[in-house]
């Protein structure tokens, strides 16, 4: 299927943890920003479990990761204040109407043309040797449900409607799916920005040279499929 190039004015990335969006799609986010889009991030958990250090304090880690995410957002060309943290417990994200309501509120506030999130159908990858984090899957499902139909329908969450958070229809969703994709973004000009954004997540990326090699290998493999040096790939849904 052939898609036209995306030229959004407002983009909202929705993810479980600080660093998720920067690993998956910050090359695309940086390119959108260079083309004039406003970039917003919505992080659903507090990131307090993301450490192998037995002496790490969950409370302090959450503060560190929040600061890292704000710095990374600035690197890709947005503003540090353009990230919202919902603060749900890391490792225990549940698909509930409460969380969906919080996400709908943000969607109706920033009114994105494009939402970027994880494909909730990704359970594991035998090729890459990983099991997808349950928070990632939950965040993707919450984001999809919030986009359609909840953010669109004025009868969903009547309290939000009465408070002035009017319905909004998202035009396009980009789902990160490591093995299935129907849309490529040429990030050859922004791959180094992506690496620089990941460098800001020092608590999660202690070896930036190793991370850079991995990211460039993945992006090169995706790029070859589309004729680019480096690419990020997604399942794209244009919402009717």
Phi, psi and omega in degrees: 000134180265130177246149171285156178296143178275134176227065185288154173267328180223131180235135177238120173265131181239123184212166181283316190232154166303137180094341181302310183291327181288327173290318190274324196209018184288338173296318176293316179301316180296321179293318176300318180297319178297332179270010172101003181283147169275131183249127177236145174243144173232114183251123191276327181251173181273355178067020190280354181254002188275063179205143174263003180279115182298337183263002183291141176268123179304320181295315180292322179298319179300318179295318179298315184290328175297315179296320178298318181294320178298319179294318180295322179297322178295321180299320184280356174109016177250195180250141181303331180279357181275022175239134177249132177249119179278334171078020175291152186299129177298137178085358184223025183294127181245148178275094183233162177293332177298312180293318179300321179298317179298320180290318177301320179302317180291317178301315180290340179279309185272339176055064182286147169282322184233135171245133178246128180204177179280141173289114185291349180280352181280103179271320182197169173225112177289329179293320182267349176071047178215155171256129183291135181301134180301330175297323179297315181295318179296317181298319179296318180293318177300316181297315179298315180296323180292319178296312183218117012254001198293317180290335184279328191264124184291338180277350175280129181054068182301333178297318178299317180298317181292336179273000176099007177271090189281154183304149178218135178256116176284134184278321187219140174242134173247117183256127174285119178218115193291339185240344179236129178204151179231007183211131181242143174243126178287110181249023181302325182274351184236007181297325179289331174293320177301313179298319179295323177294318179295329179299332179291339179270061187296330180291338183252339184234075183290335180242088186292329179294318177295317179297319179298316180298319180295312181299316182290328176294312179300313184292326177293318178299315177294322180298322181299328180294333185246001180084022178248161174292311177225142179214156164248142187234147186218162159270118183258133175236118172267114191281126178280000000 
